[in-house]
Amino acid sequence: MKRISLDRFLACREEFDRAVLATPEIATFCSQTPWQRAAIDNLASGETAGERLIIEEEGNWLLFAERQGTGVFYPWESSWMFGSSLIGNPEATVDLLFRVAEEGFRGKVGFCLGGVRKSGAHFAALERRKSSCHHWQEFPGTDCMLIDLSQGYEAWLARRSKKFRKTMRQLRVPDGSEIVDASDAPVPDLMQRILAIQQQTYKWREGTDIFLSEEYRLFYAQLMTDLQERNQLRVLFVTESDRDVAFQLGGLYEKGYRGLQMSYVDEAKSWGLGNWLQLENLKRSATEGRSEYDLGMHSPYKERWADRQEDYLVLFVVL
């Protein structure tokens, strides 16, 4: 096994991201380096002040960060814990984790594991070693809602309820409204336009908007910059009379699209702009040959759109 520095890891990030694409039953987009790096750089201040643990062996990877010198290692992204810290063959990565604990620490060491599918191969491999753990604890994770586009947009739409299809057919947006793809615009300009929309929403007034937090603004700005450099950023705006009234922000990966944020100004609530944006993005994704459309964490409205819900766990183990 090789212990890798952060600089070396960033230099071979393409190799890591290819391993992510080949890893079964994980949240692919959130396990790749744009998401992971933006999280460790911006969302872990004061929490993961200890060492970063990056291990590679024969294409299998471990990615952790120590929390405040406690000897407990967390995923790089521990806000939602979407991403997996075990990348590669499930049996091999679990074996690597146990060997790192035994050879590298020679004593009890804790690992918090996010992005673990309850029905997945990584969980099964971990559970087979459960008797070797000093401590094992399971917590509910952040679930994801997914749309299957493998047979195209029309096939997805045909699977929706009659009421849903009728609602979509009856969408009426104001004359003069259009959807504009601004994915190539400078990220500072994109952030300014997104914030201008957010500031006209009820979440902003209530103080619950995620963009009110500086660390999350920095997280998304870095993530967008990274994705844009890789030609994987998609930002759509709805403009009405030359004014931005809605946006959808997301990222692309090999087989799919991952939604990140979507919002519209309060006065546009009755216009159906969210539905319009989602439908347009689905059509574009299907046309591009993307087979998976990840809506992100569970929300009741997403149940009408999604084909399945993927359930994740957070495991805390002491080895």
N, C-alpha and C positions, 0 to 999 in steps of 0.2 A: 504494500500500500504506500501511497505517496501523500505526504502532507504538503499542501500547496498554499503559497502566499496569495493574498488578495490580488496583487499586481499580476501574478502569473495566471490566476483564475480569469481575470478580465481579458488577458491576452489570448486565452483559449476558450473564450465564451461560446464561440460557434460550435466547438466540439461538445460543450456541455449542453447547449440547446438542441443539438441533434440527438443527444442521449435522452433529453426530455421528450422529444417527439416519439421516441421508440419505447418509452416507458408506459406500460399499460395502466389504465384505470386511475389516472391522476388528473387534476385540473391543469391541462397542458399550458394554457396561456400564463397562468399565475405561477407556474413552476419555472418558467424561462427567465433569463437574466434581466430583461427590461423591468419586469415587475419586482423581482427579488432585489435587484440593486437599488431601485428607487425606494423600496421599503427600508432596507438596512441603512441607507444614507439619510433618510428623513423621518422615519417613524419610530426609530429605536433610541433616540437621544435620552440619556439618563437611565436606560433600561439594559441595553446590551453593551455595557461599557467594557466588558471583558473580551477575551480573544475570539476571533472568528475561526471556526473549525471547518476546513475545506479538505476533504479526503477524496482521492481518486484511485481506483484500482481496476484495470482492464475494462474501462468504460463505465464503471459503476461509481456513483458519487454520493457523498454525504455533505450536507450544507447546513451548518448550525452557527449560532452565536451565543457566547456565554452571557448570562444575565448577572451583571454587577458582581463579578468575582465569586459567585456562589457555588460554582461547580455544576450548575444546572444550565443546560444548553437548549436554546429555543430556535425555532425556524427563523430565517432572516425576516420573513414577513409574519409577525405575530399579532397583527391587528385583527385580521379576519381568519388567518391561518388557512387560506385557500391553497397555497403552494405546498408541494411535497418537499421534504428534506432528504428523501431517499429516491435517488434517480438511477434507473438502470433495471437490471434483472431483480425481481422481488426477493428471491431466495439469496442471491449474492449480496444485495445491499443490506439485508437484515444480518447476514453473517458478518459482513464488514463492520456494521455497527457494534456488534458484540465483541469483535476482535479489537476494535478501537478502544472500547471501554476497558477490556482486559489488559491490553498491551500498553496503551497510552496513559492510563490513569491508575491502574493497579489498586483500585479501591472503588467504593461506591460512587457512581456518577449518574446524574439524572438527565434524561432527554425528554423534551416535550416534542411530540410528533404531530404535526398538522397535516391536513389534506389526505387523511387515511380513509379510504372507502371501506365501509363496514363489510361489504360483500367482496372486497377486492383481494388480489393476490398478496399485496403487501401486508394487509391485516392478517391474512391466513398464515403467512410466514412468521409474522411476529407472534401470533397466538400459539404457534407450535413451540415457541421458545419461552412461553409465559412462565413455566415452572422454574426457569433459570433466573428470573427477575427477582430482585429484592422487593420491588414494589411495582404494582400495575394498577392504573386507574384510567377509566374511560370517561370522556365528557362529550356532550353533543357538539358537533362542529357546525360550520356554516355551509348549508346545503346550496346546491346550484340547480337552476332550471335550464333545460336544454331543448332546443328545437332540432329536429332531424331534417336536414335538407338533402339527404343522400339521393332522394328521388325527385328533387326539384321543388320549386315554389308551389306549383299548382297541386302537387301531391300533398304537400303540407297543408295547404288551404282546404283541400278536400277532407282532411281529417278533423277539421274544426267543426264546431256545432253549427246548426242551421242559423241560430240567433247570431253567432259571431260573424258568419259570412254576410248576413244581412246588414249588420252594423257596419262592416267594412265597405260594403257596396254603397251605403248611404252617406259615407263621409262627404262633407261639404266644407271645403276650406275657403277663406275669403278670396275674392278676386284679387289678382295681383300678387298672391303668395307664391313663393317658389322655394324649392330645396336647392341649396348651394353647397357643393363639396369644397370645403376650405382646408383640406388635409395638408396641403403644401404651404399654407401661410405660416409666417414666423410664429413660433410658439408663444412668445409674449403677447402678440396681437390676439391669438386665439384665446389665451387665458383672460385677457381684458374683455373680450366679447362674451365669453362664458360667464364671467363674474357680473357683467352688466345685466345678463338675463337672470342670474341667480338672485340678484338684489331686488328683483321684481316678483319674488315668489313668497308664499306664506311661510316656507321653511326659514327663509332668511329673516323675516320679521319675528318669527317665534324663537330664533336663535338656535335652531336645530340643523341648519345647513352645514354639510361637511366642509364646504369651502370657506366657512368662517374661521376654520382652524388654519393657522399659517403652515403647520407641518404637513397638512394634507394638500394645501395649495402647492407647496414645494414638491411633494410626492408626485402629484399629477403633472406638474410642469416638467419634472425630470423624466417621468415615464413617457410623456408625449414627445419630448425631445429625442429620447432614445428610439422610440417607435418610428418617428419621422425619418431619422437617419437610416433606418432599416427598411423604409418604404412599407411600414406596417401600421401607420396611423390612419384612422378614418374619423373625420370631424364633419358633420353635416349641420348646417343651419337652415332654419326656415326664416326667410325674410318676408316682410309685409310692408309695402310702401317704403322700401329701403331701410327698414328697421328690423333688427334681429328679434324674433319673438320665441324661438325655440332652438334647441341644439341636441345633438346626439353625439357622444364621444365613445369611441371604441378602438379596439386593436385587432389586428389580423395575425393569424398564425397559419401554419401550413394547410391544415384542413378546415379551418373555421374562422369565426368572428367571435370576439368577446366584448360584450357591452360593458361599459364602465360607468358612464353617467348620462342621464337624459333629463331635460327639464324644459319648461315653457313659462312665460310670464302669466301671472294670475288671470288677466283679462282674456287670455286665449284658452282657458280651460274647456269651454264649450265648443271649441272649434275642431277638436279631434286631432290636434297636431301631433300628439304622441303616437297615436295609431298610424297616422300618415307617414311619419318618419320611420317607424318600425317596419311598416310594410315595404316602403321604398328600400330600406336597408336589406331586408330579407331578399327582395328581388335582385338587388345588386350582388349580394353574397352568393345566391344560387347561380346567377349568370356567370360568376367567376369560378364556379365549380366547387364552392365550399360546401362541405357536407354537414357541418356542425355550426350551430348558432347558439352561443352561450349567453343566456340572459342575466347571468350572475345570481346573486343570492335570492332566496325565496321571497316572494311577495304575492299576496292573493291575486292581483291582476294578472300576474305572469302565468297562473294556472291555465288561463284560457288560451295562452299562446304556446305553452311548452308541451313537448311530447313526453318528457320524463323528468323526474327529479332525482338528482344524484345526492345520496346521503353520505356525509363525511363525519368522521370522528376526530377528536383530539385525544391522543394517548400521552399519559405521563408515566414513564418507566424509569426505575432505578436499576442499573445493571451492576 
